[in-house]
Amino acid sequence: MAPTVDWATARSVAARITRDDEFASSYKAQSLRDDMAELTPQAETLVEGETGLVSLAGPAKVKVVDRTEWVDVNLAAFDRLMRPLLAKLDRHAEEAKSESGEPSTVRQILAPVGKVVNAAAGRVGPKVAGGELGVLLGWMSGRVVGQYDLLVIEEERPEDQDWVYYVGPNVLALEERYGFPPEEFRLWVAIHECTHRAQFTGVPWLRPHFLGLVEELIDAVDPDPKHFVDTIKRLAEQKRNGEAVLDNGGLSTLFATPEQKAVMDRMTGLMSLLEGHGDIVMDRAGEDLIPSQPRFHRVFANRRARASGPAKVLQRLLGFEAKLAQYVEGERFVNEVERAGGRSLFDRVWETPEHLPTGAEIKDPAQWIQRMA
């Protein structure tokens, strides 16, 4: 089967959107690399002291990247995650071919609107998909400050796994725009990313649980075009009735099956927990060392909520508004649980996957508190 996404096109489009301004060769790049190499171990110690989570994978590996390199990292992750889905679509295509006795491709199954359209889709479909992904990653590359690699790339390439990334041009741009003290801001960012690393490498079952949810989501994909057509009809009816069809997570949830939505609820609970916990730890762990922390927090909260115009539309389509809400709801969940039972009650989330909050429990922490009681 032809690739569903043209990765070269995705990278090319993203590269035209990103603006690194020769970051890699600037004197500021090397200074930032030196600082992050020094501050990240300090951040790990602070995170361990605040959370009690100790990485079982040893010290963090640190890499300061430009925006194009960040795009490359995420393209590799997309490629790895999509393989099981493409394999499933391939199997469905072969089954359809066997049943009908006629040649069939996944694209023809999903877009049965005539020979002309199918022929065009066969030529430009992967490039179009690659272009769309490139626009998404290109736009995001200008907003992301740091990222912990969730270990979803090739298992046989351990040297490419378990990295803490910092997007250098974005770190420097924020420091310059808001007058942030560099050493304080860089430590604050490092604490957040090291918190995520501590979550995934300090809780032995968390990474396989997360990847298991991803696999469940893929297994629940319905490749039958009838599901797609039925969804379009349902959305059109909801729109005629004045319902806001994009309010519950963007395009990804619109076409989700009931099985997928159930898995998405569990993933929402998990990601809200991790993001909210990460924000709280980054504010607490270095409180004595980062006097500017309250200002950093205010600036980032305003930055997340400030999108308008085309950016606002894009966020709604992609479900970014729901993603941004995860930070707020996750923080509120952690705070309310700790108010009810202290740190010892909250730490029960790390004991077993069954103790993780669902999406509903994140929104109403009292449900989780009652369940734990």
N, C-alpha and C positions, 0 to 999 in steps of 0.2 A: 504494500500500500504506500502511496506517496505520503510524505510527512505532512501532518496536519498543520504544523507551524514551520515556516521557513526561518530557521534560527539566524541565518546570515542577514536576512531582511530585518529581523527584529533588532539585531545589533546595529545595523546601519542606520535605521530610523532613530533608535535611541541615541546614537552618537551625534546625530544632527541636532537633537534637542538638548543634550547635556552641554554644559559650558564649563570646562575645567580650567581654562585660562592658563594653560601650561603649568598647572599645579605641580606635577611630578618633578619638574626641573627647577622649581623655585627654592630659594634658601629657606622659606617658611616651611616647606614640606619636610625637610630633614629635621628641622627643629621640632615640628609636631611629632614626627616619628620617635625622636628621642624622648620627648615628654610622655607619650602614650606608653612606650616601653617601660618607663619608670613608674608611671602612675597606675597602670593596670594591676601590677602585683599589690600595690598599696590598696587599691579598690577591692581586690579579692579578700584581703585581710579584714577590711572594714565590713564587707558583706558577710563574711563568716562570723564575725563578732555580733552582728545585728540579727542574723537569721538562724545561726546554728547549722547552716547547710555547708558542708565541706565537699568540694569537688573530688570525685573518685578518679578523675582523669589527670590529676596533677595540675601544674600551673598553666594558666591560659597562654595561648599563642596569639600574638597581636599583629595586626596588619593595618596600616594606614593606606587607604586606596583613594584614587580619584573616582569621579562619577562613572566613567566608562568601565573601570575595573569593577565597580559595584554592580553595574549592569551585567557584566560577564559572570560574576558569581551567581547572580539570581537566574540568569538564563540556564546555567548548568543545573540549578536546583529545579527549575521548571521542567527541563528535559528529563531529569530523573523521575520526577513525580508523575509525568504524563505517560510514561512507558506502559504501566499496567492498564491505563485507560485505553491507550491506542491498541494494545493487544486485545482487550475486550471488544472494541469496535471491529477489529480485524476478524475476530471469531464470528461476530454477528454477520459480517459481510459474507464470509464464507458459507455460513449456514443459509443465508438468503439465496446465495448463488446455487447451493445444492438443491434447495427446495424448488426454485423456479426453473433451474436449468439454463438460466440466462446470466451473462456476465453482470457483476454488480460490484460497486465500490461503496465504501462508507459514505462518501460524499453524495453519491447518487441516492442512497437510502435516505439520508437526512435532508436532501433537497430535491425531491421528485417533482420538479416544475418544468420539465421539458428537456429535450435533447440539447437545445442551444445553451440553456442555463447550465446544464450539467457539464457540457464541454467547457464552458467558460470557467466554471468552478474548478474543474480539473486542472486548468492552466494557472489560475491566479489565486485559488483558494488559500494555499499555504502562504503565499506572499501577503495576501490580505491579512490573514491571521497573524503573521509575523509582524506586519506593520502595526497592527493594533496593539500587540504585546510590546513592541518597541516604543510606541507612544506612551503606554502606561509606565514602563520602566524608566523611560527618559524623564517623564514628569516626576516620578517618585524620586529619582536620583538627585534631584535638587532639593529635596525635603528631608531625606533620611540623614541623621547625624551618626548613628552607630547601629550595628546589627550583630547579633550572635547567630552564627550558622547553626541551624537546628539539626545538623548531622543527617541530612536526607540524601546526600550524594553517594557516590559509589563506595560500597563497603570495602572493596579491594584497594582503595586509595586512601589509606589513613592519613597520609601527609596533607591531603586536601580538606581534612575534616577538623572540626572543633576549633574554629578560629573566631576571635573577636575582631570585628571590622570597625574602623572609624572612617567616615567619608570626609577626607581632609578639607576639600574646598568648602563644604558646608559648615564644618566646625569653625574655620577661619572667617567665613562670611558672617556668621552669627556673632562671633566675638567682636568683629569690626563694626557691625551694624548697631549693636546694642551696648557697646563698650564693656563687654564682659571681661573680668579679670581672667586671663587665659588659664593659669594653673588651677584656679577654683573651678572654672567651667569644665575643663578637661577631666578633672577628677570626678565631678558630678556625673558627666556622661559615662565615664568608665564604670562607675558604681552601678548604673542602670544595666549596662550590658553584662557586667560580671554577675549581677543578680540573676539574669536569665541563664547564664552559664551554670551558676550554682544550682538553679532549679533543675536543669536538665542533666547535669552530671553529678549532682549531690543527692538526688532522689533516684535510686536505681531503676525503678519501674516506669519513670515518667516518659523517657524517650520512647521505649517500645509501645507504651500506651498511646502516645501521640501518633506514632506511625501506624498503629493499629486502627485508630480512628480514621486516618487518611485512607487506609485500605478499605475500611467499611464504606466510606463515602464513595469510593470508586466502584466497589462491588454493587452498590445500590443504583448505579447509573443505568437508566433504561434507554437502550439504543433504538427502541422502536419509534419510528417517526410519528406514529399515532399519538404518542405522549406529547411530542412537541406541538403538533397541530391542536390537540385538545387544550394545551396550556395557553396557546395564542388566543383561542376562542374565549377561554375563561378570563384572561386578562382584558380582552376587549370588552367583555360584559362588565367587569369590575370598573373599567374606565368610564363606560357609559353611565354607571350608577354613581359616579363621582368619587369612587374610592381612590386613595393614594397608593398606587400599586408598588411604588418604590420605597415605601417607608419601612419595610421589614428586612432590609439587608441587601438591596440592590438586585442586579440581574441574576446573581448566583442563586438566590432563594426563589426567584420567580419560576424557574424551570426545575426546581428540586422536587423529587418524588417524596411521598410521606416518609419513606424509609430514610432518605437523605436528610430530611428536615429533623428527624429524630437524632441522627448523628450530629447534625449541625448544632443542635441545642446543646449537646454534650461538649462539642468543640467550643461553642461560645462561652459556656461556663468555664472551661479550662483556660482559654485565652484571656478572658476578662480577669480571672484570678491571677494569672501570671503577669499581665500588664499592670493591673492595679497594685499588686505586690511589688513589682519592680519600681513603680513610681514612689511608693511609700518608703521603700528601702533607700532609694537614692536621696530622699529628703532627710532620712533619719541617720543613715550610717556615717555620713561625713559632716554632720551638723556643726561640730566644733571646729572643723577645718575649712568649712565653706560658708563664711558669713553672708555671701551673696545668694545662698540657696533660695530664700523666699522670692527673690526677684527672678531667678532662673525659672522657678515654678510658675510664677505669674505670666512671664513672657511666653513660655511654652503652652500654657493653657489658652492664652489668647491667640497664639499662632494656630493652634489646632482648630479653634472655633471661628477663625476670621475669614475663611474662604468665601468668595462671592463670585457672581457671574458664571463664566464657563467652568471655573474650578469647582464651584459649588455643584453644578450639574454633574460634572465628572465624578465627584465624590459620591453623589447619590446613586449614579448608575453602577459604580463599582462597589457600592456597599461601604465606602470609607466612613460615612457618617456613623454607621453601626460600629465600625472598628474604633472610631474615636470615642464613642460612648463607652466602649469597653474599659478605657482608662478610668473614667469617672465612676462607673458602676463597680468596677473591681476595687477601687480605693474605698468606696463606701462599704462594700462587703467586708473588707479586711478590718476597717475601723469599727463597724458594728459588732463583728464577731469578737474582737478584742475587748470591746466595752462589756460584752455579755460574759465572757469567760477568760479574758486575758490571753496572753501569748500561748499558753498551753492548749487552749481550745482551738485557736487558729491552726496551730502546728499539726492538728489531726488531719488536715488536708493532705499532708505528705505521707501518711501512714499506708494508704491503700487507694487504688483507683476508685473504689466504691465511696470513698470519703470526699471525692471532688464534688464541688457544687455544680448543679445543672444551671442552664441559662435562667430558669425561673427562680432558682435559689439565689443566684447573683442579684437579681432584681429585688428579691424579698429575703434578705439574710435570715430573718426569723424562721423561715422554713428549714434552712440548713441547721440552724442552732437547735431547733426542736428535734430534728432527725438525729443529730449527734447525741442529744440528751437521752 
